[in-house]
Amino acid sequence: MAARATRLVCSRLHDRLIVRTINPLRMIAITRQSRPNTPSPLSTTSVRRATPATSYARKAPAAAASSSSPSSPPTKEPVVDDQSAVSDFTSGLADEPLILDEGERQVDWTRSFHGLSSQPFSKEAADVLLAPLPFDDVEVKPDGIIYLPEIKYRRILNRAFGPGGWGLAPRGETIVTGKSITREYALVAHGRLVSVARGEQDYFNPEGIPTATEGCKSNALMRCCKDLGVASELWDPRYIRKFMKEKAKQVWVEHIPSKKKKQMWLRKDDEVRYPYKESKYGS
């Protein structure tokens, strides 16, 4: 028995386990059915396939595609190559803020209210924030709504806190609907939370979503600045009526390509711009 060499070969074919005992004198093949309730060491329940983080998969090169295993299941995800333009953002932008660990010393502005109403800002900063809004800084939309351009909000904050002394921190992921986007931001100044507001912006096609995200951020900045008293006159009915009487006018204009006429508001020191021209009603 010691001189006889014996080796055991096992192979799995589907649900059969074939055991062969091979020696110089004879070969015995024993076949037994695998138990249905016994988990296989290669059971699919113990193997997890990693899913891609993005909503699309890039097209593999021809060499890589030919070398891939034919037994791998086909993917149902849309294939986008390097030359294709990504034009559908309606499923989300996947730009949720980074959540810091509990042990981090940095303030997590996605959920923290650190420094809110802890103390007032300096008198110098308050004088800049609460300064009267001159008429020359105010603009009027064609429908008669007055507003302060977003760049002027930033100039006021820069004068009050200094460049780099304030910032907008996103509080959540950008929400994209069929016609608009929205996102919540927190205004932070000198390391303290000042205000939280949600910005919104409309868009007309998916290619305009990147520009709309910037407009959404500016809209949130304007709303946060209301808590600091910046340009508070824009919500004062008496200020609005006075501005419209002294600085605004309503005129009839004609749309040059279509020849359609309508009324439009603009500042008295502004002129009607293309594609409109000033006109008289009925002429």
Secondary structure, DSSP 8 states (H G I E B T S, - for coil): -TTS--EEEEEEETTEEEEEEE-SS-EEEEEEE--TTS--TT-GGG------SSSSEE---HHHHHHS-TTS----S-EE-TTS-----TT----------TT-SS--TTT--TTTTSS---HHHHHHHT----GGG-EE-TTS-EE--HHHHHHHHHHHH-TTSEEEEE-S--EE-SSEEEEEEEEEETTEEEEEEEEEEE-SSGGGHHHHHHHHHHHHHHHHHGGGTTTGGGG-HHHHHHHHHHHEEEEEEEETTT--EEEEEEETT----TTEEE--TT-
